[in-house]
Amino acid sequence: MKKCTVIGGGAMGRQIALNTAIHGYEVVVCESFPAARESLELWKEEYLAGRIAKGRMTQEQVDAVKARFSVTDDLSAACQDCDIVIEAIIEDKQAKSDLLAQVSRLTRPDTIIATNSSFMVSSTFAGVVAHPERLANLHYFMPALVMKLVEVVKGEHTCQETVDKLMAFARETGKTPALVKKEEDGFIVNNILKVIKEEAYRLVNEGVCSLEDLDTAVELGLGHPMGPFKLDDMSGIDVRYSVLKRRLEETGTKSHGYDMISNLYQQGRLGKKIKHGFYDYE
Ligand SMILES: NC(=O)c1ccc[n+]([C@@H]2O[C@H](COP(=O)([O-])OP(=O)(O)OC[C@H]3O[C@@H](n4cnc5c(N)ncnc54)[C@H](O)[C@@H]3O)[C@@H](O)[C@H]2O)c1
């Protein structure tokens, strides 16, 4: 596999795309919003200039990455003749389903189609993808340029060749894959994290401690690089809200954090990306 298309140039998509280009793939990012395309280009320039300034990349390496990396709003062109498509649009079942149906029509039948959904297993979309044996989850972690883990999730519809190719793709792009052999919403890490976060929300809701002290306790007591509230800010309050809302709608289970996340979401405090979430980052 040599050509990769990433759909969605948001917080995750742009980092997945640049990481893949840095590791030698030709990468096209398909992003439909002009403002997002502009911010992606600025971010890419800043990031790569920073790599040179820190001595991590040479000018020649950066030039080669730029030559392999392009951004478009043309889904049809982006899907033409690529080996792997990674979908990284908003965590919305209908939006992902509509998009993957189009991707299925626009790609070669052997193009691998991977979704970076945080929680939804790929069988959710198997009905809209022709040749669903090429469909699986490829789940990255924030920030995707730095975090080593990716989860490869095999659905019943996914063939072994697709799994093997995704495991190899992860390794070739500097990641360590963990194979999830059986579909389970949330896969491995987010299921473990769910338990930690629920306890964090409960302790703060019940006035046991402040959210700042809870983060400090988790960082210094458990050695986590950041506490659960800082992690929510980094992942995006909008992403978190959609997960908790979906859990409430589909299972009737209301998270201990639902009200506080919903309040932040309604106030537009979407996390670190806009400098305001649980914390302020001015
Ligand atoms: N943020 C995280 O920590 C994290 C971690 C792992 C996985 N994910 C998953 O990655 C995906 C993207 O998350 P993100 O944090 O990059 O979100 P984001 O909000 O930063 O980016 C979302 C992208 O979706 C595009 N988009 C919005 N509405 C659309 C629509 N109707 N059709 C097509 N494209 C649309 C936007 O232009 C943008 O490129 C989600 O599925 C999320 O659950 C997020």
The ligand as an ORCA input file, in Angstrom:
! r2SCAN-3c Opt
* xyz 0 1
  N     -10.532     13.749     19.407
  C     -10.038     12.600     19.834
  O      -9.336     12.505     20.864
  C     -10.293     11.341     19.049
  C      -9.514     10.210     19.317
  C      -9.738      9.060     18.548
  C     -10.742      9.050     17.601
  N     -11.486     10.169     17.394
  C     -12.538     10.118     16.369
  O     -12.032     10.741     15.196
  C     -13.133     11.321     14.464
  C     -12.840     12.794     14.229
  O     -12.691     13.424     15.478
  P     -11.930     14.839     15.605
  O     -11.566     14.969     17.028
  O     -10.909     14.951     14.549
  O     -13.140     15.831     15.274
  P     -13.056     17.313     14.644
  O     -14.324     17.979     15.034
  O     -11.772     17.970     14.969
  O     -13.078     17.053     13.064
  C     -14.245     16.562     12.454
  C     -14.106     16.576     10.943
  O     -15.347     16.168     10.370
  C     -15.685     17.047      9.297
  N     -17.154     17.064      9.201
  C     -18.032     17.660     10.033
  N     -19.294     17.371      9.672
  C     -19.207     16.569      8.582
  C     -20.152     15.913      7.759
  N     -21.478     16.026      7.993
  N     -19.691     15.157      6.719
  C     -18.379     15.041      6.481
  N     -17.428     15.625      7.247
  C     -17.844     16.376      8.282
  C     -15.087     18.380      9.683
  O     -14.886     19.165      8.566
  C     -13.770     17.930     10.326
  O     -12.809     17.685      9.342
  C     -14.380     11.055     15.284
  O     -14.992      9.882     14.849
  C     -13.810     10.858     16.696
  O     -14.653     10.093     17.514
  C     -11.284     11.316     18.076
*
